[in-house]
């Protein structure tokens, strides 16, 4: 049984205690002990079975916590996270009753369960600013943190192994509602002996190398949330780009989404109040489409151009159930052009006026064939 769910629990366990906690009101407790207690408390509230640490040295401004150990349970197994050294620098109380931390540096994080091992060489957080007790401030970004970076990450379990050079996220110092994130050099070795990788092996890949970058901003005044780019670039495969912009995204709506995080129906209700301004999805081929077409043609003992002709002829039949002849032709023409010369293909929805999500949901229920017209969807190949 795969334990890939093990990785998100690292973020919940280690980041949650640093980024998401709201400290208790100030009392006679030292600032150093207060910070540690806040982290321990939220880790437990977030699902940790136990939290412990060794010696604490230093003063309220700069201190080091030795041998953090967090134990979590889930999926019928126990997950243990350890960090031998966690250093807090430039800690200071602020006028609002919270505190700021210049940097938090965690070294050599290790997470293990009965089948998998995760290691993180280092995790560094800068410019942390805590919320005060009872704070109602909300943002779709982690406005409490200037930047976060994890480096030298490895993960292994039976039949699965990969490494990541770094994961980073930062917030614009001039705009706490504007942020970026990236994942650098996700490296997955291709194991010819692993039956789950036989298709990748057949395409001639020796490794899978991926980079991810994103930028997003929430304009509170305009009530607009936009993902300016989410780029997933796979070496010698291709690059996928996604962007979107939604309107009517108010602070109240974000609060409601946060409150409904465990209720999909309630979340959908909130999302229906948003409007769609634009959505764009684009794929730029590097070589994976060529390799796939060559492999399929070879498997059918035919030439690639003949295979492409036959495949293109099947597309209209495959999408005939859409019951929207003009859009079907648009899709068929674009797919045929892309298969013939696979450079890029894009789907763009950009209505003349923002369209409420509720209208799209309603249309999908009674007249789904009209959605492309409602959203002014276009399909473009090699442009």
C-alpha positions in Angstrom: 0.0 0.0 0.0 1.5 3.4 -1.0 2.3 5.9 1.6 2.5 9.0 -0.6 0.0 10.6 1.8 2.9 10.6 4.2 4.4 13.7 2.6 1.5 16.2 3.2 1.6 15.2 6.8 5.1 16.6 7.0 3.7 20.0 6.1 0.9 19.6 8.6 3.2 18.5 11.3 6.2 20.8 10.9 4.8 23.9 9.1 1.6 24.0 10.9 3.1 24.7 14.3 5.2 27.5 12.9 2.8 29.2 10.4 -0.7 28.6 11.5 -0.9 29.1 15.2 -2.4 32.0 17.0 -0.7 32.6 20.3 -2.4 32.8 23.6 -2.7 36.1 25.4 0.6 37.2 27.0 1.1 36.3 30.6 4.0 35.8 33.0 5.4 33.0 30.8 8.7 33.9 29.1 8.5 34.7 25.4 10.7 31.8 24.6 8.5 29.3 26.4 5.4 30.9 25.0 6.6 30.3 21.4 7.5 26.7 22.1 4.2 26.1 23.9 2.2 27.6 20.9 3.9 25.3 18.5 3.5 22.2 20.7 -0.2 23.0 21.3 -1.1 23.4 17.6 0.8 20.3 16.5 -1.3 18.3 18.9 -4.5 20.1 17.9 -3.5 19.3 14.3 -3.4 15.6 14.9 0.0 14.8 16.6 -0.3 12.0 19.1 2.7 13.4 21.0 5.2 16.2 20.8 8.4 16.3 22.7 11.8 18.0 22.6 15.1 18.0 24.4 17.1 20.9 25.9 16.3 24.5 25.2 19.2 26.9 25.3 19.4 30.7 24.8 17.3 33.6 25.8 13.9 35.1 24.7 15.5 36.7 21.6 17.6 33.8 20.3 17.2 30.2 21.3 17.7 26.6 20.1 15.4 23.6 20.7 17.1 20.2 20.5 15.6 16.9 19.4 12.0 17.7 18.4 10.0 14.5 18.0 6.4 14.4 16.7 4.4 11.3 16.5 1.3 11.1 14.3 -1.1 8.2 13.6 -2.9 7.7 10.3 -3.8 5.0 7.7 -3.2 2.4 10.4 0.4 3.3 10.9 2.5 5.5 13.1 4.6 8.3 11.6 7.5 9.7 13.5 9.2 13.0 12.7 12.4 14.1 14.2 14.6 17.3 14.0 17.8 17.4 16.0 18.2 21.2 15.9 15.6 24.0 15.6 17.0 27.6 15.9 14.8 30.6 16.5 16.5 34.0 15.9 15.5 37.6 16.5 12.3 36.9 18.4 10.5 39.9 19.8 7.1 40.8 21.3 5.0 43.3 19.3 2.5 45.9 20.4 -0.5 43.9 19.2 0.2 41.1 21.8 1.8 38.7 19.3 5.4 38.4 18.4 7.8 38.4 15.4 10.5 35.9 14.6 13.3 36.9 12.2 14.1 33.3 11.2 13.4 29.7 12.1 16.0 27.2 10.9 15.3 23.5 11.2 18.0 21.0 10.3 18.0 17.4 9.2 14.3 16.6 9.4 13.5 12.9 9.2 10.1 11.2 8.9 9.5 7.5 9.0 6.7 5.0 9.1 6.7 1.2 8.6 7.3 1.5 4.8 8.6 4.9 3.9 11.3 7.4 4.8 11.3 11.2 4.1 14.3 13.4 4.8 14.6 17.2 4.5 18.1 18.6 4.7 16.9 22.0 5.9 13.8 24.2 6.4 14.1 27.9 6.8 11.4 30.4 7.5 11.9 34.1 7.6 10.0 37.2 8.8 7.4 35.4 10.8 4.7 37.6 12.4 2.1 35.9 14.6 -1.5 36.8 14.7 -3.0 38.1 17.9 -5.5 36.1 19.9 -9.0 36.4 18.3 -7.6 37.9 15.0 -10.0 37.8 12.1 -7.5 38.8 9.5 -7.6 36.4 6.5 -5.8 36.0 3.2 -5.5 33.3 0.6 -1.7 33.5 1.2 0.4 33.0 4.3 0.7 36.7 5.2 2.5 35.8 8.4 5.6 34.6 6.7 8.1 36.4 4.5 9.5 33.3 2.9 9.9 29.6 3.4 12.3 27.2 1.9 12.9 23.4 2.2 16.0 21.9 0.6 17.6 18.5 -0.1 14.4 16.5 0.1 14.3 12.7 -0.5 11.5 10.2 -0.3 11.6 6.4 -0.6 9.2 3.5 -0.2 9.0 0.1 -2.0 8.9 0.8 -5.8 8.9 4.6 -5.3 11.9 6.9 -4.9 12.4 10.6 -5.7 14.3 13.7 -4.7 13.5 17.4 -4.7 16.3 20.0 -4.7 14.0 22.7 -3.0 10.5 23.8 -2.3 10.1 27.5 -1.7 7.4 30.1 -1.1 7.5 33.8 -0.5 5.2 36.8 0.0 5.7 40.2 -1.6 6.9 42.5 1.3 4.8 45.3 -0.2 1.7 43.2 -0.6 0.9 40.4 1.8 -1.8 39.1 -0.6 0.7 38.5 -3.4 2.9 35.4 -3.4 4.9 32.9 -5.4 6.0 29.3 -4.9 8.3 26.9 -6.7 9.4 23.3 -6.6 12.8 22.8 -8.1 14.2 19.7 -9.7 11.8 16.9 -8.8 13.9 13.9 -9.9 12.3 10.5 -10.3 14.7 7.7 -11.6 13.0 5.4 -14.1 13.4 1.8 -13.0 13.2 -0.6 -15.9 12.5 -3.4 -13.5 9.4 -1.7 -12.0 6.3 -2.8 -13.9 4.5 0.4 -12.9 7.1 2.3 -15.1 6.9 0.1 -18.2 5.2 2.8 -20.2 7.7 5.4 -19.4 10.6 3.0 -20.1 9.0 2.2 -23.5 9.1 5.9 -24.4 12.9 5.9 -23.8 13.1 8.0 -20.6 15.8 7.3 -18.1 14.5 9.8 -15.5 11.7 12.2 -14.9 12.8 15.7 -14.1 10.1 18.4 -13.2 10.1 22.0 -12.1 7.0 23.8 -10.8 6.6 27.6 -10.5 3.5 29.7 -9.6 2.5 33.3 -8.9 -0.8 34.4 -7.5 -2.4 37.5 -6.1 -5.6 38.5 -4.3 -6.8 42.0 -4.8 -8.9 42.7 -1.7 -10.3 46.0 -3.0 -11.3 44.6 -6.4 -12.3 41.2 -4.9 -10.3 39.4 -7.5 -8.2 36.3 -7.1 -5.8 35.4 -9.9 -3.4 32.7 -10.6 -1.0 34.4 -13.0 0.8 31.2 -13.7 1.2 27.7 -12.6 3.9 26.2 -14.8 4.8 22.5 -14.7 7.9 21.8 -16.9 9.0 18.2 -17.4 12.4 17.9 -19.1 12.2 16.4 -22.6 8.4 15.9 -22.1 6.6 19.2 -22.2 5.4 22.2 -20.2 1.8 22.7 -18.9 0.7 26.2 -18.0 -2.5 27.1 -16.1 -3.8 30.6 -15.3 -7.2 31.9 -14.1 -8.9 34.9 -12.6 -12.0 34.8 -10.5 -14.1 37.8 -9.4 -16.3 38.5 -6.4 -13.8 36.9 -4.1 -14.4 38.8 -0.9 -12.8 38.4 2.5 -16.1 37.1 3.8 -16.1 34.4 1.1 -12.6 33.4 2.0 -13.5 33.1 5.6 -16.5 30.9 4.7 -14.3 28.7 2.6 -11.9 28.4 5.4 -14.7 27.5 7.8 -16.0 24.9 5.3 -12.7 23.2 4.7 -14.1 19.8 5.7 -17.5 20.3 3.9 -17.4 20.0 0.1 -21.0 21.0 -0.3 -20.6 24.1 1.8 -17.5 25.0 -0.2 -19.4 24.6 -3.5 -22.0 26.9 -2.2 -19.4 29.6 -1.5 -17.7 29.0 -4.8 -20.9 29.6 -6.7 -20.8 33.2 -5.6 -17.5 33.7 -7.5 -17.4 34.8 -11.1 -15.2 33.5 -13.9 -13.2 36.1 -15.7 -10.8 33.8 -17.6 -9.2 30.4 -17.5 -6.4 29.2 -19.7 -4.7 25.9 -20.0 -1.8 25.4 -22.4 0.5 22.5 -23.2 3.8 22.9 -25.1 5.2 19.7 -26.3 8.9 19.0 -25.9 9.0 15.4 -27.2 6.6 13.2 -25.2 3.8 13.5 -27.8 6.2 12.5 -30.6 7.4 9.5 -28.6 3.8 8.4 -27.9 2.7 8.7 -31.5 5.8 6.8 -32.7 5.3 4.1 -30.1 1.6 3.7 -31.0 2.3 3.6 -34.7 5.0 1.0 -34.2 2.6 -1.1 -32.0 0.1 -1.1 -34.8 2.7 -1.8 -37.4 2.0 1.3 -39.4 3.6 4.6 -40.3 3.2 7.6 -37.9 1.4 9.8 -40.5 -1.1 7.0 -41.2 -1.7 6.5 -37.5 -2.2 10.2 -37.0 -4.7 10.4 -39.9 -6.7 7.5 -38.4 -6.6 9.0 -34.9 -7.7 12.4 -36.1 -10.6 10.9 -37.9 -11.8 9.3 -34.7 -11.8 12.5 -32.7 -15.2 13.8 -34.1 -16.8 10.5 -33.1 -15.3 10.6 -29.6 -16.7 14.0 -28.9 -20.0 13.7 -30.7 -21.9 13.4 -27.4 -21.2 17.0 -26.7 -24.1 18.0 -29.0 -22.4 21.2 -30.0 -21.4 21.0 -33.6 -19.5 24.3 -33.9 -17.5 23.6 -30.8 -16.9 20.0 -31.8 -15.5 21.2 -35.1 -13.2 23.6 -33.3 -11.9 20.9 -31.1 -11.5 18.4 -33.9 -9.6 20.8 -36.1 -7.3 21.9 -33.3 -6.5 18.3 -32.2 -5.9 17.2 -35.8 -3.5 20.1 -36.3 -1.7 19.4 -33.1 -1.3 15.7 -33.8 0.1 16.4 -37.3 2.7 18.9 -35.9 2.7 18.6 -32.1 3.9 22.0 -30.9 1.3 23.4 -28.6 -2.4 23.2 -27.8 -4.4 25.5 -25.6 -7.9 25.8 -24.2 -9.0 29.4 -23.3 -12.2 30.5 -21.6 -12.6 34.3 -21.7 -16.2 35.5 -21.6 -16.9 39.1 -22.6 -18.3 39.6 -19.1 -17.6 37.7 -15.9 -19.8 34.6 -15.6 -21.1 33.5 -12.2 -19.9 30.0 -11.2 -23.6 29.4 -10.2 -24.6 30.0 -13.8 -22.0 27.5 -15.0 -23.2 24.9 -12.5 -26.8 25.4 -13.5 -26.0 25.2 -17.2 -24.0 22.0 -16.6 -27.2 20.5 -15.1 -29.7 21.5 -17.8 -27.8 22.3 -21.0 -24.1 21.2 -20.7 -23.6 21.5 -24.4 -23.9 25.3 -24.2 -21.1 25.8 -21.6 -18.4 26.5 -24.3 -20.7 29.3 -25.6 -21.4 30.6 -22.1 -17.7 30.8 -21.3 -16.6 31.7 -24.9 -14.2 28.8 -25.0 -11.6 28.6 -27.7 -9.2 25.7 -28.6 -6.0 26.6 -30.4 -3.2 24.5 -31.8 0.4 25.5 -32.5 -0.3 29.2 -31.7 
